[in-house]
Amino acid sequence: MIETIVNIIVGTAAFIFFSVLTWFVWETNKYISERNRLRKETGKYYDHEIHEELLRRARATQVKDKE
């Protein structure tokens, strides 16, 4: 009886652990893919350079829209 309860608890814990691990890998993969896409699009390598380039483009778009 106790062995069955322990097996259920261990199985549940393993399921939760692997679910969180899968989610983490999925989110990391999405982040890396987005970063690589932005690197190709902007021609910049470092995150702060990419951010600055995107801000510069956003400002240019806003100025163009106001005209």
OpenMM code with the backbone's topology and positions (N, CA, C; nanometers):
from openmm import Vec3, app, unit

residues = "MET ILE GLU THR ILE VAL ASN ILE ILE VAL GLY THR ALA ALA PHE ILE PHE PHE SER VAL LEU THR TRP PHE VAL TRP GLU THR ASN LYS TYR ILE SER GLU ARG ASN ARG LEU ARG LYS GLU THR GLY LYS TYR TYR ASP HIS GLU ILE HIS GLU GLU LEU LEU ARG ARG ALA ARG ALA THR GLN VAL LYS ASP LYS GLU".split()
positions = [
    Vec3(0.0826, -0.1203, 0.0000),
    Vec3(0.0000, 0.0000, 0.0000),
    Vec3(0.0867, 0.1263, 0.0000),
    Vec3(0.1796, 0.1328, 0.0923),
    Vec3(0.2675, 0.2503, 0.1018),
    Vec3(0.3549, 0.2600, -0.0233),
    Vec3(0.3967, 0.1458, -0.0731),
    Vec3(0.4807, 0.1448, -0.1925),
    Vec3(0.4056, 0.2040, -0.3125),
    Vec3(0.2783, 0.1764, -0.3238),
    Vec3(0.1961, 0.2299, -0.4317),
    Vec3(0.1842, 0.3813, -0.4199),
    Vec3(0.1635, 0.4294, -0.2991),
    Vec3(0.1525, 0.5741, -0.2762),
    Vec3(0.2843, 0.6424, -0.3105),
    Vec3(0.3958, 0.5828, -0.2683),
    Vec3(0.5274, 0.6391, -0.2983),
    Vec3(0.5503, 0.6412, -0.4490),
    Vec3(0.5127, 0.5348, -0.5184),
    Vec3(0.5274, 0.5308, -0.6648),
    Vec3(0.4445, 0.6389, -0.7325),
    Vec3(0.3238, 0.6620, -0.6834),
    Vec3(0.2390, 0.7674, -0.7405),
    Vec3(0.3015, 0.9047, -0.7167),
    Vec3(0.3524, 0.9277, -0.5969),
    Vec3(0.4148, 1.0574, -0.5650),
    Vec3(0.5401, 1.0787, -0.6499),
    Vec3(0.6237, 0.9770, -0.6617),
    Vec3(0.7462, 0.9876, -0.7415),
    Vec3(0.7111, 1.0092, -0.8891),
    Vec3(0.6117, 0.9372, -0.9388),
    Vec3(0.5693, 0.9542, -1.0781),
    Vec3(0.5173, 1.0940, -1.1043),
    Vec3(0.4373, 1.1465, -1.0115),
    Vec3(0.3847, 1.2827, -1.0247),
    Vec3(0.4978, 1.3850, -1.0215),
    Vec3(0.5913, 1.3670, -0.9282),
    Vec3(0.7054, 1.4588, -0.9192),
    Vec3(0.7894, 1.4548, -1.0469),
    Vec3(0.8108, 1.3354, -1.1009),
    Vec3(0.8886, 1.3232, -1.2245),
    Vec3(0.8155, 1.3906, -1.3404),
    Vec3(0.6836, 1.3719, -1.3481),
    Vec3(0.6054, 1.4354, -1.4540),
    Vec3(0.6149, 1.5874, -1.4451),
    Vec3(0.6017, 1.6420, -1.3257),
    Vec3(0.6107, 1.7873, -1.3060),
    Vec3(0.7506, 1.8368, -1.3427),
    Vec3(0.8536, 1.7653, -1.2980),
    Vec3(0.9911, 1.8049, -1.3268),
    Vec3(1.0167, 1.8089, -1.4775),
    Vec3(0.9768, 1.7033, -1.5481),
    Vec3(1.0019, 1.6983, -1.6919),
    Vec3(0.9138, 1.7963, -1.7688),
    Vec3(0.7969, 1.8258, -1.7163),
    Vec3(0.7128, 1.9284, -1.7789),
    Vec3(0.7793, 2.0649, -1.7692),
    Vec3(0.8327, 2.0984, -1.6526),
    Vec3(0.9024, 2.2265, -1.6343),
    Vec3(1.0286, 2.2298, -1.7198),
    Vec3(1.0995, 2.1197, -1.7243),
    Vec3(1.2210, 2.1123, -1.8057),
    Vec3(1.1890, 2.1317, -1.9537),
    Vec3(1.0830, 2.0693, -2.0013),
    Vec3(1.0407, 2.0846, -2.1406),
    Vec3(1.0020, 2.2283, -2.1703),
    Vec3(0.9274, 2.2904, -2.0799),
    Vec3(0.8885, 2.4303, -2.0970),
    Vec3(1.0120, 2.5197, -2.1051),
    Vec3(1.1102, 2.4958, -2.0162),
    Vec3(1.2328, 2.5758, -2.0153),
    Vec3(1.3070, 2.5625, -2.1478),
    Vec3(1.3203, 2.4411, -2.1988),
    Vec3(1.3900, 2.4191, -2.3262),
    Vec3(1.3141, 2.4877, -2.4396),
    Vec3(1.1817, 2.4794, -2.4384),
    Vec3(1.0983, 2.5422, -2.5418),
    Vec3(1.1187, 2.6938, -2.5418),
    Vec3(1.1114, 2.7565, -2.4239),
    Vec3(1.1282, 2.9016, -2.4144),
    Vec3(1.2691, 2.9443, -2.4544),
    Vec3(1.3694, 2.8687, -2.4149),
    Vec3(1.5074, 2.9009, -2.4523),
    Vec3(1.5251, 2.8931, -2.6029),
    Vec3(1.4661, 2.7927, -2.6641),
    Vec3(1.4743, 2.7772, -2.8089),
    Vec3(1.4081, 2.8947, -2.8801),
    Vec3(1.2914, 2.9381, -2.8324),
    Vec3(1.2238, 3.0529, -2.8931),
    Vec3(1.3090, 3.1791, -2.8791),
    Vec3(1.3699, 3.1993, -2.7606),
    Vec3(1.4537, 3.3167, -2.7374),
    Vec3(1.5733, 3.3187, -2.8321),
    Vec3(1.6402, 3.2053, -2.8452),
    Vec3(1.7581, 3.1981, -2.9306),
    Vec3(1.7197, 3.2176, -3.0775),
    Vec3(1.6079, 3.1600, -3.1184),
    Vec3(1.5633, 3.1770, -3.2574),
    Vec3(1.5314, 3.3234, -3.2871),
    Vec3(1.4634, 3.3897, -3.1944),
    Vec3(1.4302, 3.5318, -3.2125),
    Vec3(1.5576, 3.6157, -3.2186),
    Vec3(1.6522, 3.5855, -3.1307),
    Vec3(1.7774, 3.6599, -3.1291),
    Vec3(1.8543, 3.6403, -3.2596),
    Vec3(1.8585, 3.5182, -3.3093),
    Vec3(1.9269, 3.4928, -3.4363),
    Vec3(1.8583, 3.5643, -3.5513),
    Vec3(1.7258, 3.5670, -3.5508),
    Vec3(1.6517, 3.6380, -3.6551),
    Vec3(1.6851, 3.7868, -3.6522),
    Vec3(1.6887, 3.8449, -3.5305),
    Vec3(1.7211, 3.9869, -3.5187),
    Vec3(1.8655, 4.0147, -3.5594),
    Vec3(1.9562, 3.9212, -3.5309),
    Vec3(2.0954, 3.9394, -3.5733),
    Vec3(2.1046, 3.9452, -3.7250),
    Vec3(2.0329, 3.8575, -3.7921),
    Vec3(2.0347, 3.8586, -3.9392),
    Vec3(1.9691, 3.9848, -3.9929),
    Vec3(1.8596, 4.0256, -3.9305),
    Vec3(1.7845, 4.1425, -3.9785),
    Vec3(1.8604, 4.2723, -3.9579),
    Vec3(1.9251, 4.2874, -3.8421),
    Vec3(1.9915, 4.4148, -3.8111),
    Vec3(2.1383, 4.4167, -3.8505),
    Vec3(2.1995, 4.3014, -3.8638),
    Vec3(2.3419, 4.2964, -3.8909),
    Vec3(2.4260, 4.3215, -3.7679),
    Vec3(2.3648, 4.3293, -3.6524),
    Vec3(2.4362, 4.3511, -3.5258),
    Vec3(2.4507, 4.2179, -3.4534),
    Vec3(2.5494, 4.2094, -3.3617),
    Vec3(2.5742, 4.0838, -3.2923),
    Vec3(2.5288, 4.0873, -3.1473),
    Vec3(2.5676, 4.1903, -3.0740),
    Vec3(2.5384, 4.1953, -2.9311),
    Vec3(2.3972, 4.2463, -2.9053),
    Vec3(2.3394, 4.2023, -2.7928),
    Vec3(2.2005, 4.2358, -2.7607),
    Vec3(2.1781, 4.3864, -2.7510),
    Vec3(2.2726, 4.4586, -2.6888),
    Vec3(2.2514, 4.6036, -2.6749),
    Vec3(2.2583, 4.6742, -2.8107),
    Vec3(2.3421, 4.6240, -2.9014),
    Vec3(2.3481, 4.6826, -3.0351),
    Vec3(2.2184, 4.6555, -3.1125),
    Vec3(2.1643, 4.5361, -3.0972),
    Vec3(2.0371, 4.5024, -3.1618),
    Vec3(1.9273, 4.5925, -3.1084),
    Vec3(1.9239, 4.6094, -2.9771),
    Vec3(1.8220, 4.6939, -2.9138),
    Vec3(1.8314, 4.8381, -2.9647),
    Vec3(1.9538, 4.8906, -2.9706),
    Vec3(1.9723, 5.0277, -3.0192),
    Vec3(1.9277, 5.0411, -3.1653),
    Vec3(1.9570, 4.9424, -3.2476),
    Vec3(1.9177, 4.9463, -3.3881),
    Vec3(1.7654, 4.9427, -3.4014),
    Vec3(1.6990, 4.8590, -3.3211),
    Vec3(1.5525, 4.8531, -3.3260),
    Vec3(1.4908, 4.9848, -3.2791),
    Vec3(1.5505, 5.0475, -3.1777),
    Vec3(1.5008, 5.1782, -3.1320),
    Vec3(1.5196, 5.2839, -3.2405),
    Vec3(1.6342, 5.2806, -3.3071),
    Vec3(1.6609, 5.3765, -3.4139),
    Vec3(1.5588, 5.3596, -3.5276),
    Vec3(1.5286, 5.2363, -3.5623),
    Vec3(1.4300, 5.2105, -3.6675),
    Vec3(1.2909, 5.2553, -3.6253),
    Vec3(1.2569, 5.2331, -3.4987),
    Vec3(1.1249, 5.2744, -3.4495),
    Vec3(1.1123, 5.4266, -3.4533),
    Vec3(1.2188, 5.4973, -3.4138),
    Vec3(1.2161, 5.6440, -3.4188),
    Vec3(1.2036, 5.6923, -3.5621),
    Vec3(1.2759, 5.6293, -3.6530),
    Vec3(1.2689, 5.6687, -3.7944),
    Vec3(1.1275, 5.6464, -3.8498),
    Vec3(1.0645, 5.5405, -3.8090),
    Vec3(0.9280, 5.5107, -3.8537),
    Vec3(0.8295, 5.6139, -3.7983),
    Vec3(0.8486, 5.6525, -3.6726),
    Vec3(0.7605, 5.7518, -3.6109),
    Vec3(0.7746, 5.8863, -3.6803),
    Vec3(0.8961, 5.9247, -3.7118),
    Vec3(0.9192, 6.0525, -3.7797),
    Vec3(0.8564, 6.0478, -3.9189),
    Vec3(0.8711, 5.9353, -3.9870),
    Vec3(0.8134, 5.9197, -4.1197),
    Vec3(0.6615, 5.9267, -4.1145),
    Vec3(0.6004, 5.8678, -4.0111),
    Vec3(0.4554, 5.8691, -3.9972),
    Vec3(0.4006, 6.0092, -3.9686),
    Vec3(0.4790, 6.0911, -3.8979),
    Vec3(0.4341, 6.2260, -3.8639),
    Vec3(0.4367, 6.3179, -3.9843),
    Vec3(0.5183, 6.2850, -4.0807),
    Vec3(0.5301, 6.3732, -4.1987),
    Vec3(0.4171, 6.3573, -4.2936),
] * unit.nanometer
topology = app.Topology()
chain = topology.addChain("A")
for resn in residues:
    res = topology.addResidue(resn, chain)
    for name in ("N", "CA", "C"):
        topology.addAtom(name, app.Element.getBySymbol(name[0]), res)
